[in-house]
């Protein structure tokens, strides 16, 4: 389950780089489905399954937030220069 959480954090970072925030809704649903399937493989109880689904959704969204903070400073100067180049 830890491997899935780390993978979802990486996917969240990738989503923040190439997609808008609305992409989190279907990605979170897919993460919940993956968590439920993995919980079925490991014979988790109902409480553990719900906890795993919550953890997977939270990891995906945390990765998106972390990716937004990582990439935002690099994109701002590029937009600023593009606006200045359009004025000339």
C-alpha positions in Angstrom: 0.0 0.0 0.0 2.9 2.3 0.6 4.1 1.8 -2.9 0.7 2.7 -4.2 0.7 5.9 -2.1 4.2 6.9 -3.4 3.1 6.2 -7.0 0.0 8.3 -6.5 2.1 11.2 -5.2 4.2 11.0 -8.3 1.1 10.9 -10.5 -0.3 14.0 -8.6 2.9 15.9 -9.4 2.7 14.9 -13.0 -1.0 16.0 -13.2 -0.1 19.4 -11.7 2.5 19.8 -14.4 0.3 19.0 -17.4 -3.4 19.2 -16.3 -5.7 21.6 -14.6 -7.3 21.0 -11.2 -10.4 19.4 -12.7 -8.3 16.4 -13.7 -8.1 15.5 -10.0 -11.8 14.3 -10.0 -11.5 11.4 -12.4 -8.0 10.6 -11.2 -9.2 10.4 -7.6 -12.0 8.1 -8.6 -9.5 5.9 -10.3 -7.2 6.0 -7.2 -10.2 4.9 -5.1 -10.9 2.0 -7.4 -7.2 1.0 -7.3 -7.3 1.1 -3.5 -10.4 -1.0 -3.2 -8.9 -3.6 -5.6 -5.7 -3.7 -3.7 -7.5 -3.9 -0.4 -9.5 -6.9 -1.8 -6.2 -8.6 -2.7 -4.9 -8.2 0.8 -8.3 -9.1 2.4 -8.7 -5.8 4.3 -11.7 -5.2 6.5 -14.3 -2.6 5.5 -12.7 0.1 7.8 -9.2 -0.7 6.4 -10.6 -0.4 2.8 -12.2 2.9 3.5 -9.0 4.1 5.1 -6.9 2.9 2.2 -9.2 4.7 -0.3 -9.0 7.9 1.7 -5.2 7.6 1.9 -4.9 7.1 -1.8 -7.1 10.1 -2.7 -5.2 12.3 -0.2 -1.8 11.2 -1.6 -2.9 12.0 -5.1 -4.2 15.5 -4.1 -1.1 16.1 -1.9 1.1 15.3 -4.9 -0.9 17.7 -7.1 -0.4 20.4 -4.4 3.3 19.7 -4.1 3.7 19.8 -7.8 1.9 23.1 -8.1 4.3 24.6 -5.6 7.3 23.1 -7.3 6.5 24.2 -10.8 4.9 27.6 -10.2 8.0 29.7 -9.6 9.5 28.5 -12.9 6.4 29.3 -15.0 5.8 32.9 -13.7 8.9 34.5 -15.3 8.2 32.7 -18.6 4.7 34.2 -18.7 6.1 37.6 -17.8 8.6 37.5 -20.7 6.0 36.3 -23.1 3.8 39.3 -22.2 6.7 41.7 -22.6 7.6 40.1 -26.0 4.0 40.6 -27.2 4.2 44.3 -26.4 7.1 44.9 -28.8 
